């Protein structure tokens, strides 16, 4: 059961809508799923009485009453049209899933009788599942055909009530039990299920009798007339369901109803399968009994899973072209105990299945190097956003129980192990590269962080991308340090600003060690640098500040700007006249040399 693809959300049952003219709709709202398939019931007249449908001979039969009943007893009725058809499409009036379909010949067509079941005709009472695809049921009627008489070999030695098998009263019943191991078979030690509602339905789907299972799990319908019936089991406790049907091969020990709670039709008549004479142990008044109609209840099992992905654009939402990520995943109870662990596969998917109902949370951990969690619950679609807390990797507590949000029927999982699954718990990962270091007071102005230099706090630091957009801003700490975290791979540059008065940026790249020299130019800008797998955490981008008097260029020569120095008294400093005299002497020397050359 792998896949948040948003395996997509649909209800656990499927339903239909009747659109035929003459159809009677009962005012019941049950909330059908929009994916319900179409059910078509076709009735044909078996013209040649051969018990098999032939398209070139048999004619459509209008006017046959059709009743379709869901697991909750809600019903839609109608009649076949002139083409012999009754069509049921998606409609919220029925709950959906498997329906009990019954056809009935009205009094106006009393000359017709049902055609027995064959390879082409289905019986007048049947169940049909429209969960996944459209279904067609074909039934047959014939003029003047009579039901078969009981065979002579059928037993007639009844012990009480009547010695005429056709009039003998019947009983039906057996056991409702807790199938804890989900085997579909009554195993030794499995407990009975009491208080379960049990209804006996006739061929029209009408309730003719009802009871509840006893503390021993037993139920029985006594003194029932011969005929065709179904049994419906209802009132299944929350977080339980009916166990899979027909798994044991023994009618007396396996479960008979489908997931809707209704058994296939069976006939109470002497000589019918599983009908036998009663004994005193049956504790009924009837002459014959079918003691094989059982129902197993099993706890619902749940699953949770979906995907870990690499959020390339860091928006917290899965895009179709974003690749898989990898983590370890732990399933935790709501109190934090580890229930199970797994790892994501090559597609980034993970899954936990066969879980009892309860409250859980997930822990994503073991992220690859230089990865972090993306934004949490950034979108409106739970199947596409990330649920992991960026700081801890844990999700919020979620519930796995019948009716909980985001649960859908299991599709690609083993139906015997998982009933409902939550395929919306995701974790998005982003690249987590970083850059940083310090701004320092370059005391000697050599452009290198030396032992006596100290950090400068409060300097504004801005990170720009390759398109000159500001990606982040911070200020240096008291020690002069700064760091930008959780950066995507790419090219960046940094600008340092808001420098204290009296300081200027020192020489750039003055030393031989990039980890300790200054990288900012005279305007505070660094050159471009790249972050990625080859340089995931750059901690060498520094900026030195010094006084103008101590400023040096990259070669280390003293390049303090020339200033006109004044004496403390306001006059010209004494060194200025000496410099002027030296210049005058040099000029006179040049003049004497020139005159001597002319005389020669």
C-alpha positions as CSV (number, residue, x, y, z in Angstrom):
1,X,0.0,0.0,0.0
2,X,2.4,2.6,-1.2
3,X,1.4,5.8,-2.6
4,X,0.1,10.1,-1.1
5,X,-1.2,10.1,-4.3
6,X,-2.8,11.3,-3.4
7,X,-4.3,7.9,-3.7
8,X,-7.5,10.0,-4.2
9,X,-10.1,10.6,-1.6
10,X,-13.4,8.8,-2.0
11,X,-16.0,7.4,0.3
12,X,-15.9,3.8,1.5
13,X,-19.1,2.9,-0.4
14,X,-20.6,3.7,-3.8
15,X,-24.1,4.6,-4.7
16,X,-26.5,5.3,-7.5
17,X,-29.2,7.5,-9.0
18,X,-32.4,6.2,-10.7
19,X,-33.3,8.2,-13.8
20,X,-36.1,6.2,-15.3
21,X,-39.6,7.5,-15.9
22,X,-42.0,6.1,-13.3
23,X,-39.2,5.6,-10.7
24,X,-40.2,6.3,-7.0
25,X,-37.5,7.9,-4.9
26,X,-37.7,7.6,-1.1
27,X,-36.7,10.8,0.8
28,X,-33.6,9.4,2.3
29,X,-30.2,11.2,2.2
30,X,-27.2,8.9,2.5
31,X,-24.4,10.8,0.8
32,X,-23.2,8.8,-2.2
33,X,-19.7,9.0,-3.5
34,X,-19.3,10.7,-6.9
35,X,-17.4,7.7,-8.2
36,X,-20.4,5.3,-8.0
37,X,-20.7,3.3,-11.2
38,X,-24.0,2.7,-13.0
39,X,-26.2,-0.4,-12.4
40,X,-28.4,-1.5,-15.3
41,X,-31.0,-4.2,-14.7
42,X,-32.4,-5.8,-17.9
43,X,-35.4,-8.1,-18.0
44,X,-36.1,-10.2,-21.2
45,X,-39.0,-12.5,-22.0
46,X,-37.7,-16.0,-22.7
47,X,-39.8,-16.5,-25.8
48,X,-38.5,-19.9,-26.7
49,X,-38.6,-21.2,-23.1
50,X,-35.0,-22.6,-23.3
51,X,-33.9,-20.8,-20.1
52,X,-31.1,-18.9,-22.0
53,X,-31.0,-15.4,-23.4
54,X,-30.9,-15.1,-27.2
55,X,-30.7,-11.6,-28.6
56,X,-32.4,-12.6,-31.9
57,X,-35.4,-14.3,-30.1
58,X,-36.0,-13.0,-26.6
59,X,-37.8,-9.7,-26.3
60,X,-37.4,-6.9,-23.7
61,X,-40.0,-7.0,-20.9
62,X,-41.3,-3.7,-19.7
63,X,-43.3,-3.2,-16.5
64,X,-41.3,-5.4,-14.2
65,X,-40.9,-3.9,-10.7
66,X,-37.3,-3.4,-9.5
67,X,-36.2,-2.6,-6.0
68,X,-32.6,-1.8,-5.1
69,X,-31.7,-1.7,-1.3
70,X,-28.4,-0.6,0.3
71,X,-26.8,-1.8,3.5
72,X,-28.8,0.6,5.6
73,X,-32.2,-0.4,4.3
74,X,-32.6,2.6,2.0
75,X,-34.4,1.7,-1.2
76,X,-34.9,3.0,-4.7
77,X,-37.8,1.5,-6.7
78,X,-38.9,1.6,-10.4
79,X,-40.0,-0.4,-13.3
80,X,-38.3,-1.6,-16.5
81,X,-39.0,0.7,-19.5
82,X,-40.0,-0.4,-23.0
83,X,-36.5,-1.6,-23.6
84,X,-36.7,-3.8,-20.5
85,X,-34.2,-1.6,-18.7
86,X,-33.9,-0.1,-15.3
87,X,-30.9,2.2,-14.8
88,X,-29.4,3.3,-11.5
89,X,-26.8,6.1,-11.5
90,X,-24.9,8.0,-8.8
91,X,-27.2,9.7,-6.3
92,X,-26.9,10.6,-2.6
93,X,-30.2,8.9,-1.8
94,X,-28.4,5.6,-1.4
95,X,-25.3,4.9,0.6
96,X,-23.6,3.0,-2.2
97,X,-21.4,-0.1,-2.5
98,X,-23.1,-3.5,-2.8
99,X,-26.9,-3.5,-3.4
100,X,-29.6,-6.1,-2.9
101,X,-31.5,-6.2,-6.2
102,X,-35.0,-7.7,-6.3
103,X,-37.3,-8.0,-9.3
104,X,-41.1,-8.6,-8.9
105,X,-43.7,-9.4,-11.5
106,X,-46.8,-7.1,-10.9
107,X,-50.3,-8.5,-10.8
108,X,-51.0,-7.0,-14.3
109,X,-48.4,-9.5,-15.7
110,X,-49.5,-12.5,-13.6
111,X,-49.1,-14.8,-16.6
112,X,-45.3,-14.3,-16.4
113,X,-43.0,-16.3,-14.1
114,X,-39.3,-15.8,-13.4
115,X,-36.8,-17.9,-15.4
116,X,-34.5,-19.9,-13.2
117,X,-30.9,-18.8,-12.9
118,X,-28.7,-19.9,-15.8
119,X,-25.5,-18.8,-17.4
120,X,-27.3,-15.9,-19.0
121,X,-30.1,-15.1,-16.6
122,X,-29.6,-14.1,-13.0
123,X,-32.1,-14.9,-10.2
124,X,-34.9,-12.4,-9.3
125,X,-33.0,-11.6,-6.1
126,X,-29.3,-11.0,-6.2
127,X,-26.5,-8.8,-4.9
128,X,-24.3,-6.6,-7.0
129,X,-21.3,-4.5,-6.3
130,X,-20.9,-1.2,-8.2
131,X,-17.9,0.0,-6.2
132,X,-15.4,0.1,-9.1
133,X,-17.2,-0.4,-12.4
134,X,-20.6,-0.4,-14.0
135,X,-22.6,-3.6,-13.7
136,X,-25.4,-5.1,-15.8
137,X,-27.8,-7.7,-14.4
138,X,-30.0,-9.6,-16.8
139,X,-33.1,-11.4,-15.6
140,X,-35.6,-13.5,-17.5
141,X,-39.4,-14.1,-17.5
142,X,-41.5,-16.5,-19.4
143,X,-45.2,-17.0,-20.1
144,X,-46.8,-19.9,-18.4
145,X,-43.6,-21.3,-16.9
146,X,-44.2,-22.9,-13.4
147,X,-41.6,-23.2,-10.6
148,X,-40.2,-26.7,-10.3
149,X,-41.8,-29.1,-7.9
150,X,-39.7,-30.5,-5.0
151,X,-37.8,-33.6,-6.0
152,X,-39.1,-37.0,-4.9
153,X,-35.9,-37.8,-3.2
154,X,-36.4,-34.9,-0.8
155,X,-36.9,-36.1,2.8
156,X,-40.5,-36.2,4.1
157,X,-40.0,-37.9,7.5
158,X,-40.5,-34.7,9.5
159,X,-40.9,-35.1,13.3
160,X,-43.5,-32.5,14.0
161,X,-45.7,-29.7,12.7
162,X,-46.5,-31.3,9.3
163,X,-45.5,-34.2,7.2
164,X,-45.9,-32.2,4.0
165,X,-42.5,-30.6,3.1
166,X,-44.1,-27.7,1.2
167,X,-45.9,-26.6,4.4
168,X,-43.3,-27.3,7.0
169,X,-42.1,-24.2,8.9
170,X,-38.5,-23.3,8.7
171,X,-35.8,-21.6,10.8
172,X,-32.6,-19.9,10.0
173,X,-29.7,-18.7,12.1
174,X,-26.4,-19.3,13.7
175,X,-23.5,-17.3,15.2
176,X,-22.1,-13.7,15.2
177,X,-18.5,-13.8,16.4
178,X,-15.4,-11.7,16.8
179,X,-12.9,-12.7,14.2
180,X,-9.9,-11.1,15.8
181,X,-7.4,-12.6,13.5
182,X,-9.3,-11.6,10.4
183,X,-9.2,-15.1,9.0
184,X,-12.9,-15.2,8.0
185,X,-13.2,-18.5,9.9
186,X,-14.6,-19.3,13.4
187,X,-11.4,-20.3,15.3
188,X,-11.3,-21.8,18.8
189,X,-11.3,-19.2,21.5
190,X,-12.8,-16.3,19.4
191,X,-15.4,-14.5,21.4
192,X,-19.1,-14.2,20.5
193,X,-20.5,-10.8,19.4
194,X,-23.7,-9.8,21.3
195,X,-26.2,-7.1,20.6
196,X,-25.8,-7.1,16.8
197,X,-28.9,-6.3,14.9
198,X,-30.0,-9.1,12.5
199,X,-32.8,-8.7,10.0
200,X,-34.5,-11.3,7.8
201,X,-35.3,-9.8,4.3
202,X,-37.7,-11.2,1.7
203,X,-37.1,-11.2,-2.0
204,X,-38.3,-7.6,-2.2
205,X,-35.7,-6.6,0.3
206,X,-38.4,-5.9,2.9
207,X,-37.7,-6.7,6.6
208,X,-40.0,-9.6,7.7
209,X,-38.4,-10.2,11.1
210,X,-35.6,-8.8,13.2
211,X,-33.7,-9.8,16.3
212,X,-30.4,-9.2,18.1
213,X,-27.6,-11.6,18.8
214,X,-27.5,-13.0,22.4
215,X,-24.6,-12.9,24.8
216,X,-23.5,-16.2,23.3
217,X,-23.5,-14.6,19.8
218,X,-26.5,-16.7,18.7
219,X,-29.5,-15.6,16.7
220,X,-32.4,-17.4,15.1
221,X,-35.5,-16.7,13.0
222,X,-38.1,-19.4,13.8
223,X,-41.4,-20.5,12.1
224,X,-40.5,-18.9,8.8
225,X,-42.4,-19.8,5.6
226,X,-40.7,-21.4,2.7
227,X,-39.2,-18.9,0.3
228,X,-36.1,-17.0,-0.7
229,X,-34.5,-14.7,1.8
230,X,-31.4,-12.8,2.8
231,X,-30.1,-11.9,6.2
232,X,-28.8,-8.4,7.0
233,X,-26.4,-7.8,9.9
234,X,-26.4,-4.2,11.1
235,X,-25.3,-2.2,14.1
236,X,-21.7,-3.2,13.7
237,X,-19.7,-1.4,16.5
238,X,-17.5,1.6,15.5
239,X,-14.0,0.7,14.3
240,X,-15.2,-2.8,13.4
241,X,-16.4,-4.3,10.1
242,X,-17.7,-7.6,8.8
243,X,-14.9,-10.1,8.0
244,X,-14.2,-11.3,4.5
245,X,-16.8,-13.8,3.2
246,X,-16.5,-17.4,2.1
247,X,-12.9,-18.0,3.2
248,X,-13.4,-21.3,5.1
249,X,-15.0,-23.5,2.6
250,X,-17.3,-24.7,5.4
251,X,-20.8,-23.0,5.4
252,X,-21.1,-23.5,9.1
253,X,-17.8,-21.9,10.1
254,X,-17.2,-19.0,7.7
255,X,-18.9,-15.6,7.4
256,X,-21.7,-15.0,4.9
257,X,-22.6,-11.3,4.6
258,X,-20.6,-9.0,2.3
259,X,-19.2,-5.6,3.5
260,X,-22.7,-4.1,3.2
261,X,-24.0,-6.6,5.8
262,X,-26.3,-8.5,3.5
263,X,-25.9,-12.2,2.7
264,X,-26.5,-13.7,-0.8
265,X,-30.1,-14.9,-1.3
266,X,-30.8,-18.4,0.0
267,X,-33.9,-20.5,-0.2
268,X,-35.7,-22.2,2.7
269,X,-37.3,-25.3,1.3
270,X,-36.9,-29.0,1.8
271,X,-33.9,-30.2,-0.1
272,X,-32.2,-26.8,-0.5
273,X,-28.5,-26.5,0.3
274,X,-27.8,-26.4,4.1
275,X,-31.4,-27.0,5.0
276,X,-31.8,-30.0,7.3
277,X,-34.4,-31.4,9.8
278,X,-34.2,-29.8,13.2
279,X,-33.1,-31.5,16.4
280,X,-33.7,-30.7,20.0
281,X,-30.3,-29.0,20.2
282,X,-31.5,-26.4,17.7
283,X,-34.1,-25.2,20.3
284,X,-36.6,-24.1,17.7
285,X,-40.2,-24.9,16.8
286,X,-39.6,-25.2,13.1
287,X,-39.3,-28.5,11.3
288,X,-36.3,-27.6,9.1
289,X,-33.4,-25.2,9.7
290,X,-30.6,-23.6,7.8
291,X,-28.0,-23.3,10.7
292,X,-25.2,-21.9,8.5
293,X,-25.8,-18.2,8.2
294,X,-23.0,-16.7,10.2
295,X,-21.3,-13.3,10.5
296,X,-17.8,-12.5,11.7
297,X,-16.8,-9.1,13.0
298,X,-13.2,-7.9,12.8
299,X,-11.5,-4.8,14.1
300,X,-10.8,-2.2,11.4
301,X,-7.2,-1.9,10.4
302,X,-5.6,1.3,9.2
303,X,-2.6,2.6,7.3
304,X,-0.7,5.8,7.0
305,X,1.9,7.0,4.5
306,X,2.8,9.1,1.6
307,X,6.1,10.7,0.4
308,X,9.2,12.6,1.3
309,X,10.3,15.0,-1.5
310,X,12.9,17.7,-2.2
311,X,11.2,21.0,-2.3
312,X,13.3,22.7,-5.0
313,X,11.5,26.1,-4.9
314,X,11.1,26.0,-1.1
315,X,7.4,26.8,-1.3
316,X,6.3,23.9,0.9
317,X,4.1,22.4,-1.8
318,X,4.9,19.3,-3.9
319,X,5.2,19.9,-7.6
320,X,5.1,17.1,-10.1
321,X,8.7,17.6,-11.2
322,X,10.2,17.8,-7.7
323,X,12.3,14.7,-7.0
324,X,12.2,12.2,-4.1
325,X,13.8,12.8,-0.8
326,X,15.0,10.2,1.8
327,X,14.6,10.0,5.5
328,X,14.0,7.4,8.3
329,X,10.4,7.5,9.4
330,X,9.1,6.4,12.9
331,X,5.5,5.9,13.8
332,X,4.8,7.1,17.3
333,X,1.9,6.8,19.7
334,X,0.4,10.1,20.8
335,X,2.4,9.7,24.0
336,X,5.7,9.5,22.0
337,X,6.3,5.7,22.2
338,X,7.8,4.2,19.0
339,X,5.3,1.8,17.4
340,X,7.2,1.0,14.2
341,X,10.0,2.3,12.0
342,X,10.8,2.2,8.3
343,X,12.7,4.1,5.5
344,X,11.6,5.8,2.4
345,X,12.1,3.9,-0.9
346,X,13.7,5.1,-4.1
347,X,10.5,7.2,-4.9
348,X,10.5,8.8,-1.5
349,X,7.5,6.8,-0.3
350,X,6.9,5.1,3.0
351,X,4.0,3.3,4.6
352,X,2.8,1.8,7.9
353,X,-0.1,-0.7,7.6
354,X,-2.3,-3.1,9.6
355,X,-2.6,-0.6,12.5
356,X,-5.4,-0.6,15.1
357,X,-7.5,2.5,15.5
358,X,-5.9,5.2,17.7
359,X,-3.9,8.5,17.8
360,X,-0.5,8.6,16.2
361,X,2.2,11.0,15.0
362,X,5.2,10.6,12.7
363,X,8.9,11.4,13.2
364,X,11.0,12.1,10.2
365,X,14.7,11.9,10.9
366,X,18.1,10.9,9.5
367,X,18.1,13.6,6.8
368,X,20.9,13.6,4.3
369,X,23.7,16.1,4.8
370,X,22.8,19.7,4.2
371,X,19.1,19.1,4.1
372,X,16.3,20.6,6.3
373,X,12.5,20.5,6.5
374,X,10.5,22.9,4.3
375,X,7.6,25.1,5.4
376,X,4.8,23.3,7.3
377,X,1.2,23.1,6.1
378,X,1.9,25.8,3.5
379,X,-1.0,24.9,1.2
380,X,-4.7,24.0,1.4
381,X,-4.3,20.5,0.0
382,X,-3.1,18.0,2.8
383,X,-2.0,15.6,0.1
384,X,0.6,18.1,-1.3
385,X,1.9,20.1,1.6
386,X,4.5,19.1,4.3
387,X,3.5,18.0,7.7
388,X,6.9,17.8,9.5
389,X,7.8,20.5,12.0
390,X,10.9,22.3,10.6
391,X,12.5,22.3,14.0
392,X,11.8,18.8,15.2
393,X,10.7,16.7,12.1
394,X,7.6,15.6,14.0
395,X,4.0,15.8,12.7
396,X,1.0,16.9,14.7
397,X,-1.0,14.1,16.3
398,X,-3.5,12.5,13.8
399,X,-6.3,10.0,14.3
400,X,-6.8,6.7,12.6
401,X,-10.4,5.7,13.2
402,X,-13.6,5.4,11.3
403,X,-14.7,8.8,10.2
404,X,-11.4,10.5,10.8
405,X,-10.2,13.2,8.3
406,X,-8.2,12.2,5.2
407,X,-9.1,8.5,5.4
408,X,-9.9,6.6,2.2
409,X,-10.6,2.9,1.6
410,X,-7.5,0.9,1.0
411,X,-7.0,0.2,-2.7
412,X,-3.5,-1.1,-3.5
413,X,-3.1,-2.7,0.0
414,X,-4.1,-6.2,1.1
415,X,-7.7,-5.9,2.0
416,X,-7.3,-8.5,4.8
417,X,-4.8,-6.3,6.5
418,X,-5.8,-2.7,5.9
419,X,-9.2,-1.2,5.5
420,X,-8.6,2.6,5.5
421,X,-5.5,4.6,4.9
422,X,-4.3,8.2,5.3
423,X,-2.1,9.0,2.3
424,X,-1.6,12.7,3.1
425,X,1.3,12.8,5.7
426,X,4.3,14.2,3.8
427,X,7.6,15.7,4.5
428,X,9.3,18.2,2.2
429,X,13.1,18.8,2.3
430,X,15.0,21.8,1.2
431,X,18.7,22.4,0.7
432,X,20.4,23.6,3.8
433,X,23.6,25.3,2.8
434,X,25.0,28.2,5.0
435,X,27.5,31.1,4.9
436,X,28.9,33.3,7.6
437,X,31.8,34.4,9.8
438,X,32.5,37.8,11.4
439,X,33.1,41.5,11.1
440,X,36.2,42.5,13.1
441,X,38.2,45.5,14.2
442,X,41.4,45.4,12.2
443,X,43.7,47.2,14.7
444,X,46.8,47.3,12.6
445,X,45.0,47.7,9.3
446,X,46.7,44.7,7.7
447,X,43.4,43.2,6.3
448,X,43.8,40.0,8.4
449,X,42.1,38.9,11.6
450,X,45.0,38.8,14.1
451,X,45.2,37.7,17.7
452,X,44.6,41.1,19.0
453,X,41.6,41.9,16.8
454,X,38.1,41.9,18.2
455,X,34.6,41.4,16.7
456,X,32.2,44.3,16.1
457,X,28.5,43.9,16.8
458,X,25.5,45.6,15.3
459,X,26.8,45.7,11.7
460,X,24.1,45.1,9.1
461,X,24.7,42.1,6.8
462,X,22.6,41.5,3.6
463,X,22.7,38.4,1.5
464,X,22.1,38.9,-2.3
465,X,21.4,36.3,-4.9
466,X,22.8,36.2,-8.4
467,X,20.0,38.5,-9.6
468,X,20.8,41.1,-6.9
469,X,17.7,40.2,-4.9
470,X,18.0,40.4,-1.1
471,X,17.5,36.9,0.2
472,X,18.2,37.6,3.9
473,X,19.3,40.3,6.3
474,X,20.8,40.0,9.8
475,X,23.1,42.0,12.2
476,X,26.3,40.8,13.7
477,X,26.4,39.6,17.3
478,X,28.5,41.1,20.1
479,X,31.3,38.9,19.0
480,X,30.9,40.1,15.4
481,X,29.6,36.8,14.1
482,X,26.7,36.3,11.7
483,X,25.4,33.2,9.7
484,X,22.8,32.7,7.0
485,X,21.2,29.2,7.2
486,X,19.0,27.0,5.0
487,X,20.1,28.4,1.7
488,X,19.6,26.8,-1.6
489,X,22.5,26.0,-3.9
490,X,23.5,29.0,-6.0
491,X,25.7,32.1,-6.3
492,X,25.6,34.8,-3.7
493,X,27.3,38.0,-2.5
494,X,27.2,39.9,0.8
495,X,27.1,43.5,1.6
496,X,28.1,44.9,5.0
497,X,26.7,48.3,6.0
498,X,26.0,50.7,8.8
499,X,29.6,51.0,9.8
500,X,30.4,53.0,12.9
501,X,31.8,56.5,12.5
502,X,35.6,56.8,12.2
503,X,36.0,53.3,10.6
504,X,36.4,52.2,7.1
505,X,36.7,48.8,5.4
506,X,40.3,47.4,5.5
507,X,42.2,46.0,2.5
508,X,40.5,43.2,0.6
509,X,42.0,39.7,0.3
510,X,45.3,40.9,1.9
511,X,46.4,37.6,3.4
512,X,47.1,34.1,2.2
513,X,44.4,32.5,4.3
514,X,40.8,33.1,3.1
515,X,39.5,32.1,6.5
516,X,40.9,35.1,8.3
517,X,41.3,37.9,5.7
518,X,38.8,40.5,4.9
519,X,36.5,40.0,1.8
520,X,34.7,43.3,1.6
521,X,35.7,46.1,-0.8
522,X,35.7,49.8,0.2
523,X,31.9,49.9,-0.3
524,X,31.3,46.8,1.8
525,X,30.6,44.4,-1.0
526,X,32.1,40.9,-1.4
527,X,32.7,39.1,-4.6
528,X,30.3,36.4,-5.7
529,X,30.7,33.0,-4.2
530,X,28.9,29.7,-4.7
531,X,27.1,27.4,-2.3
532,X,26.4,23.8,-3.1
533,X,27.6,20.3,-2.5
534,X,31.2,21.4,-3.1
535,X,30.9,24.3,-0.7
536,X,28.0,23.5,1.6
537,X,28.9,25.6,4.6
538,X,31.2,28.6,3.9
539,X,32.5,30.2,7.1
540,X,35.1,32.4,5.5
541,X,33.3,35.6,4.5
542,X,34.7,38.3,6.8
543,X,34.9,42.0,6.8
544,X,37.6,44.0,8.6
545,X,37.2,47.6,9.7
546,X,40.0,50.0,10.6
547,X,40.8,53.7,11.0
548,X,41.8,55.8,8.0
549,X,45.2,56.3,9.6
550,X,45.9,52.5,9.7
551,X,44.4,51.6,6.3
552,X,46.7,49.6,4.1
553,X,46.1,48.3,0.5
554,X,46.3,44.7,-0.5
555,X,50.1,44.8,-0.8
556,X,50.5,46.0,2.8
557,X,52.1,49.4,2.1
558,X,51.1,52.3,4.2
559,X,48.6,54.3,2.1
560,X,47.3,56.7,4.6
561,X,45.8,59.7,2.7
562,X,47.9,62.9,2.5
563,X,46.5,65.6,4.6
564,X,47.6,69.3,5.2
565,X,48.8,69.3,8.7
566,X,48.4,72.4,10.8
567,X,50.3,73.3,14.0
568,X,48.5,73.4,17.2
569,X,48.8,77.2,17.1
570,X,47.0,77.4,13.8
571,X,50.2,78.1,11.6
572,X,52.0,76.0,9.2
573,X,53.6,73.0,10.7
574,X,57.4,73.3,11.0
575,X,58.2,70.4,8.6
576,X,56.6,72.3,5.7
577,X,59.4,75.0,5.3
578,X,62.1,72.3,5.3
579,X,60.3,70.5,2.5
580,X,60.1,73.8,0.5
581,X,63.8,74.5,0.9
582,X,64.7,71.1,-0.3
583,X,62.6,71.6,-3.5
584,X,64.3,75.0,-4.1
585,X,67.8,73.5,-3.9
586,X,66.9,70.8,-6.3
587,X,65.6,73.3,-8.8
588,X,68.8,75.5,-8.6
589,X,71.0,72.4,-9.2
590,X,69.1,71.6,-12.3
591,X,69.5,75.2,-13.6
592,X,73.3,75.2,-13.1
593,X,73.7,71.9,-15.0
594,X,71.7,73.3,-17.9
595,X,73.9,76.4,-18.2
596,X,77.1,74.4,-18.2
597,X,75.8,72.3,-21.1
598,X,75.1,75.5,-23.2
599,X,78.7,76.8,-22.7
600,X,80.1,73.5,-24.0
